[in-house]
Amino acid sequence: MYYYKPKNFKMRFLLFFSCLLISATVWSQSKMACCASADFAALGTDEAFRDAHQTPRMDTLDAPLGKLIGIPTPGDTVQTRAYAYYIEAKQPTDKVLFVFHEWWGLNDNIKREADRYYTALDESAHVIAVDLFDYKKATTRKGAAKLMESVSEERISHILKGAFAIAGPDAKFATLGWCFGGTWSLQAAIEGGERTLAAVTFYGMPERDTERLALLESPVLAIFANQDSWITPELADEFETNMNELEKDLTIVRYDAEHAFANPSNEIFDEEAAEDAFERAVSYLRSHLLEMDENDVEE
């Protein structure tokens, strides 16, 4: 950005496309064949997994802090343009927090969480909640499973390229997501390379391919639930072992809670654990995204 001005957003598309071309060149060196996303998408066929997700309340966000924007993608047309919920920082900055939604899509519940993180970070970073489902949302478990199963890694690759491009070549960012979005938070962090300053994943599928995991350059805060029957404690243990063997910076926090415990719109919500996880995530983002600078290098 960056100092990106939504009022002039359409006029800035050509500038963004130049960034997009650069981004596409870099990404062409590394295909996004991540087994973690495929593993998670496969859970959509698991009836028990579907049934374990209580249908959330679809509350309306009456006074959103952000607005919906279009994101140019490779081969951009009106039909292929991606979308995101964008909240502009209070002051010019090159710091961005990318937020990734659950399998329900980019609904008002996720926008509310994006607003919450934006406020907790003192409005000091741009927040971009990326829509990975191309404006589709689910209100039933069956619908959510169908959306997740139909995910195309190639399409998400294009969406992430576009999101990184509008952030600008000098942007530094963090990623954060829950469940399906927790999986993609880690994948986006890997794709962001040295531009990624931190990744926060709430009960997302860990990347198990150590060759791909070796590409990760950012520290990770991984939040897991001990009662999770799918993103299990064993998977968390494996992830911790792999990260340690690769000498990656990992902080793991485990709660005696169920999968999706941090979603305040469903009955499984564990307020105490969710609030603690939120505070830890905010503290992590503050120290790694807002306070880190290129000159903050240990001697």
ROMARDO-456822 format. One record per residue (C-alpha): residue in three letters; z, y, x. Coordinates in Angstrom, 2 decimals. Example, Ala and Ser with C-alpha at 12.3 -4.5 7.8 and 13.67 -1.06 7.14 Angstrom:
# ROMARDO-456822
REC   res         Z         Y         X
REC   ALA      7.80     -4.50     12.30
REC   SER      7.14     -1.06     13.67
***
This chain:
# ROMARDO-456822
REC   res         Z         Y         X
REC   MET      0.00      0.00      0.00
REC   TYR      0.36      1.06     -0.05
REC   TYR      1.78      4.01     -1.80
REC   TYR     -0.18      2.68     -4.67
REC   LYS     -0.61      4.83     -7.69
REC   PRO     -1.07      3.04    -10.99
REC   LYS     -2.58      6.13    -12.60
REC   ASN     -5.53      5.82    -10.20
REC   PHE     -5.51      2.03    -10.19
REC   LYS     -9.09      1.53    -11.41
REC   MET    -10.48      4.02     -8.91
REC   ARG     -8.69      2.17     -6.13
REC   PHE    -10.30     -1.20     -6.86
REC   LEU    -12.95     -0.76     -4.17
REC   LEU    -10.25     -0.14     -1.58
REC   PHE     -8.39     -3.19     -2.78
REC   PHE    -11.53     -5.30     -2.53
REC   SER    -11.87     -4.40      1.14
REC   CYS     -8.32     -5.72      1.63
REC   LEU     -9.26     -8.74     -0.45
REC   LEU    -12.19     -9.58      1.83
REC   ILE     -9.91     -9.41      4.86
REC   SER     -7.34    -11.58      3.11
REC   ALA     -9.94    -14.14      2.08
REC   THR    -11.14    -14.42      5.68
REC   VAL     -7.63    -15.13      6.92
REC   TRP     -6.86    -17.60      4.12
REC   SER    -10.08    -19.51      4.72
REC   GLN     -8.49    -20.80      7.91
REC   SER     -5.82    -22.64      5.89
REC   LYS     -6.52    -24.43      2.61
REC   MET     -3.71    -24.40      0.10
REC   ALA     -3.53    -28.16     -0.34
REC   CYS      0.19    -28.24     -0.97
REC   CYS      1.67    -31.46     -2.19
REC   ALA      4.71    -29.65     -3.62
REC   SER      2.73    -27.86     -6.32
REC   ALA      0.92    -31.06     -7.26
REC   ASP      4.23    -32.94     -7.39
REC   PHE      5.70    -30.34     -9.67
REC   ALA      2.64    -30.16    -11.93
REC   ALA      2.83    -33.92    -12.32
REC   LEU      6.26    -33.53    -13.90
REC   GLY      4.48    -32.13    -16.94
REC   THR      3.59    -35.71    -17.89
REC   ASP      7.24    -36.78    -17.70
REC   GLU      8.56    -36.80    -21.25
REC   ALA     12.18    -36.69    -20.06
REC   PHE     11.41    -33.64    -17.92
REC   ARG      9.81    -31.89    -20.89
REC   ASP     12.72    -32.73    -23.17
REC   ALA     15.26    -31.52    -20.64
REC   HIS     13.86    -27.99    -20.96
REC   GLN     15.36    -26.30    -23.96
REC   THR     12.99    -23.92    -25.68
REC   PRO     14.14    -20.45    -24.64
REC   ARG     14.71    -17.53    -26.94
REC   MET     11.62    -15.36    -26.78
REC   ASP     13.37    -12.02    -26.78
REC   THR     11.33     -8.83    -26.77
REC   LEU     11.77     -6.42    -23.88
REC   ASP     12.08     -3.12    -25.71
REC   ALA     12.07     -0.71    -22.77
REC   PRO     10.22     -2.32    -19.84
REC   LEU     10.44     -0.59    -16.48
REC   GLY      6.98     -1.74    -15.47
REC   LYS      3.49     -2.09    -16.82
REC   LEU      0.76     -4.71    -16.89
REC   ILE     -1.92     -4.26    -14.26
REC   GLY     -5.14     -6.07    -13.41
REC   ILE     -5.50     -7.80    -10.06
REC   PRO     -8.98     -8.17     -8.53
REC   THR     -9.73    -11.71     -7.41
REC   PRO    -12.67    -13.15     -5.44
REC   GLY    -15.79    -12.90     -7.59
REC   ASP    -13.91    -10.41     -9.78
REC   THR    -15.09     -9.86    -13.33
REC   VAL    -13.19     -8.95    -16.49
REC   GLN    -13.00    -12.67    -17.21
REC   THR    -11.66    -13.67    -13.78
REC   ARG     -9.31    -10.76    -13.19
REC   ALA     -5.66    -11.75    -12.79
REC   TYR     -2.65     -9.90    -14.14
REC   ALA      0.82     -8.89    -13.08
REC   TYR      3.81     -6.95    -14.31
REC   TYR      4.20     -4.09    -11.84
REC   ILE      7.22     -1.83    -11.27
REC   GLU      6.68      0.97     -8.80
REC   ALA      9.39      1.80     -6.28
REC   LYS     11.23      5.09     -6.66
REC   GLN     10.01      6.28     -3.24
REC   PRO      6.90      5.43     -1.18
REC   THR      7.46      2.13      0.63
REC   ASP      5.59     -0.85      2.02
REC   LYS      8.22     -3.33      0.75
REC   VAL      7.26     -5.62     -2.14
REC   LEU      9.07     -8.33     -4.09
REC   PHE      6.71    -10.86     -5.65
REC   VAL      8.25    -12.66     -8.65
REC   PHE      6.94    -15.99     -9.99
REC   HIS      7.54    -17.17    -13.54
REC   GLU      8.70    -20.50    -14.94
REC   TRP      6.38    -22.87    -16.77
REC   TRP      6.68    -20.72    -19.91
REC   GLY      4.48    -18.06    -18.33
REC   LEU      4.90    -14.35    -17.71
REC   ASN      6.89    -13.61    -20.87
REC   ASP      9.37    -10.83    -21.60
REC   ASN     12.23    -12.97    -20.26
REC   ILE     10.63    -12.93    -16.81
REC   LYS      9.81     -9.23    -17.06
REC   ARG     13.48     -8.61    -17.86
REC   GLU     14.48    -10.52    -14.72
REC   ALA     11.95     -8.51    -12.70
REC   ASP     13.52     -5.32    -14.07
REC   ARG     16.95     -6.64    -13.17
REC   TYR     16.04     -7.34     -9.54
REC   TYR     14.25     -4.00     -9.27
REC   THR     17.38     -2.18    -10.41
REC   ALA     19.70     -4.28     -8.23
REC   LEU     17.55     -3.41     -5.22
REC   ASP     18.08      0.28     -5.98
REC   GLU     14.45      0.75     -7.04
REC   SER     13.63      0.62     -3.31
REC   ALA     10.89     -2.02     -3.43
REC   HIS      7.82     -2.46     -5.57
REC   VAL      8.20     -5.50     -7.83
REC   ILE      5.12     -7.48     -8.81
REC   ALA      5.67    -10.35    -11.24
REC   VAL      2.46    -12.33    -10.85
REC   ASP      0.89    -14.10    -13.83
REC   LEU     -0.23    -17.53    -12.60
REC   PHE     -1.37    -18.61    -16.08
REC   ASP     -3.97    -15.92    -16.71
REC   TYR     -2.19    -14.26    -19.61
REC   LYS     -1.34    -17.54    -21.32
REC   LYS      2.24    -18.15    -22.44
REC   ALA      4.00    -21.12    -24.00
REC   THR      6.65    -21.17    -26.71
REC   THR      7.04    -24.95    -26.88
REC   ARG      7.81    -27.58    -24.24
REC   LYS      4.53    -29.34    -24.97
REC   GLY      2.63    -26.12    -24.51
REC   ALA      4.44    -25.32    -21.26
REC   ALA      3.73    -28.79    -19.89
REC   LYS      0.05    -28.39    -20.77
REC   LEU     -0.12    -25.06    -18.96
REC   MET      1.56    -26.47    -15.88
REC   GLU     -0.62    -29.59    -15.82
REC   SER     -3.79    -27.49    -16.09
REC   VAL     -2.93    -25.32    -13.09
REC   SER     -5.74    -25.07    -10.57
REC   GLU     -4.58    -24.57     -6.99
REC   GLU     -7.90    -22.87     -6.26
REC   ARG     -7.31    -20.37     -9.06
REC   ILE     -3.74    -19.68     -7.96
REC   SER     -5.02    -19.26     -4.41
REC   HIS     -7.37    -16.55     -5.70
REC   ILE     -4.58    -14.89     -7.68
REC   LEU     -2.28    -14.80     -4.66
REC   LYS     -5.05    -13.42     -2.46
REC   GLY     -5.56    -10.66     -5.00
REC   ALA     -1.84     -9.95     -5.25
REC   PHE     -1.49     -9.71     -1.48
REC   ALA     -4.56     -7.51     -1.30
REC   ILE     -3.30     -4.91     -3.76
REC   ALA     -0.07     -4.80     -1.80
REC   GLY     -2.12     -3.53      1.12
REC   PRO     -2.58     -4.67      4.72
REC   ASP      0.69     -3.10      5.91
REC   ALA      2.91     -4.48      3.15
REC   LYS      5.92     -6.59      3.96
REC   PHE      7.23     -8.72      1.15
REC   ALA      9.64    -11.26     -0.23
REC   THR      9.01    -13.91     -2.86
REC   LEU     11.25    -15.18     -5.64
REC   GLY     10.80    -17.63     -8.49
REC   TRP     12.40    -20.21    -10.75
REC   CYS     11.40    -23.81    -11.47
REC   PHE      7.56    -23.86    -11.42
REC   GLY      7.77    -20.35    -10.00
REC   GLY     10.31    -21.47     -7.42
REC   THR      7.73    -23.91     -6.12
REC   TRP      5.15    -21.15     -5.87
REC   SER      7.60    -18.72     -4.32
REC   LEU      7.79    -21.01     -1.30
REC   GLN      4.04    -21.60     -1.25
REC   ALA      3.33    -17.85     -1.42
REC   ALA      5.78    -17.30      1.43
REC   ILE      3.90    -19.85      3.53
REC   GLU      0.58    -18.19      2.76
REC   GLY      2.00    -14.75      3.54
REC   GLY      2.67    -15.73      7.14
REC   GLU      4.38    -13.10      9.25
REC   ARG      4.13    -10.55      6.42
REC   THR      6.72    -12.53      4.47
REC   LEU     10.25    -11.38      5.27
REC   ALA     12.11    -13.70      2.87
REC   ALA     11.64    -16.35      0.21
REC   VAL     14.05    -17.18     -2.60
REC   THR     13.47    -20.34     -4.63
REC   PHE     15.52    -21.41     -7.63
REC   TYR     15.25    -25.20     -8.13
REC   GLY     11.59    -25.28     -7.12
REC   MET      9.89    -28.34     -5.67
REC   PRO     10.38    -28.24     -1.88
REC   GLU      7.35    -28.58      0.35
REC   ARG      7.53    -32.10      1.81
REC   ASP      4.47    -31.90      4.06
REC   THR      6.00    -30.93      7.39
REC   GLU      2.66    -29.81      8.82
REC   ARG      2.36    -27.27      6.03
REC   LEU      6.03    -26.38      6.20
REC   ALA      5.57    -25.64      9.90
REC   LEU      3.37    -22.69      8.87
REC   LEU      6.33    -20.98      7.23
REC   GLU      7.49    -17.92      9.17
REC   SER     10.09    -16.44      6.85
REC   PRO     13.73    -17.34      6.20
REC   VAL     14.39    -19.14      2.93
REC   LEU     17.22    -19.05      0.42
REC   ALA     16.98    -22.28     -1.59
REC   ILE     19.12    -22.61     -4.70
REC   PHE     19.53    -26.09     -6.18
REC   ALA     21.45    -27.73     -9.04
REC   ASN     23.41    -30.90     -8.31
REC   GLN     22.81    -32.24    -11.83
REC   ASP     19.05    -31.75    -11.57
REC   SER     17.34    -35.09    -12.28
REC   TRP     13.95    -33.94    -10.95
REC   ILE     14.48    -31.47     -8.12
REC   THR     17.22    -33.82     -7.04
REC   PRO     19.98    -33.44     -4.44
REC   GLU     18.05    -36.02     -2.41
REC   LEU     14.98    -33.77     -2.39
REC   ALA     17.18    -30.86     -1.37
REC   ASP     18.63    -32.97      1.47
REC   GLU     15.14    -33.92      2.64
REC   PHE     14.06    -30.29      2.58
REC   GLU     17.11    -29.28      4.59
REC   THR     16.42    -31.99      7.17
REC   ASN     12.76    -31.02      7.51
REC   MET     13.58    -27.32      7.85
REC   ASN     16.23    -28.04     10.48
REC   GLU     13.90    -30.27     12.48
REC   LEU     11.28    -27.53     12.39
REC   GLU     13.96    -25.00     13.42
REC   LYS     13.30    -22.89     10.34
REC   ASP     15.80    -20.41      8.95
REC   LEU     17.23    -21.94      5.76
REC   THR     20.20    -21.13      3.58
REC   ILE     20.92    -23.70      0.86
REC   VAL     23.25    -23.06     -2.06
REC   ARG     24.06    -25.85     -4.51
REC   TYR     25.71    -25.50     -7.89
REC   ASP     27.30    -28.13    -10.09
REC   ALA     24.82    -27.26    -12.82
REC   GLU     21.64    -28.47    -14.49
REC   HIS     18.00    -27.66    -13.86
REC   ALA     17.14    -24.19    -15.21
REC   PHE     20.80    -23.17    -15.21
REC   ALA     19.87    -19.58    -14.26
REC   ASN     17.73    -18.94    -17.34
REC   PRO     19.85    -16.74    -19.66
REC   SER     17.54    -17.39    -22.61
REC   ASN     18.50    -21.02    -23.16
REC   GLU     21.64    -22.97    -24.03
REC   ILE     21.80    -24.71    -20.64
REC   PHE     22.51    -21.31    -19.06
REC   ASP     25.52    -21.43    -16.75
REC   GLU     26.68    -17.83    -16.65
REC   GLU     29.11    -18.20    -13.76
REC   ALA     26.69    -20.09    -11.51
REC   ALA     23.76    -17.88    -12.51
REC   GLU     25.62    -14.66    -11.75
REC   ASP     26.74    -15.96     -8.37
REC   ALA     23.19    -17.07     -7.57
REC   PHE     21.82    -13.68     -8.62
REC   GLU     24.28    -11.83     -6.40
REC   ARG     23.44    -14.11     -3.47
REC   ALA     19.71    -13.58     -4.03
REC   VAL     20.10     -9.80     -4.21
REC   SER     22.21     -9.75     -1.05
REC   TYR     19.63    -11.93      0.70
REC   LEU     16.78     -9.67     -0.36
REC   ARG     18.66     -6.57      0.67
REC   SER     19.31     -7.86      4.18
REC   HIS     15.89     -9.44      4.76
REC   LEU     13.50     -7.24      2.80
REC   LEU     15.05     -3.78      2.52
REC   GLU     17.07     -3.54      5.71
REC   MET     14.75     -5.37      8.08
REC   ASP     12.38     -3.25     10.10
REC   GLU      9.85     -4.06     12.79
REC   ASN     12.26     -2.52     15.30
REC   ASP     15.12     -4.77     14.17
REC   VAL     14.37     -7.44     16.74
REC   GLU     17.10     -9.31     18.56
REC   GLU     16.95     -8.90     22.30
***
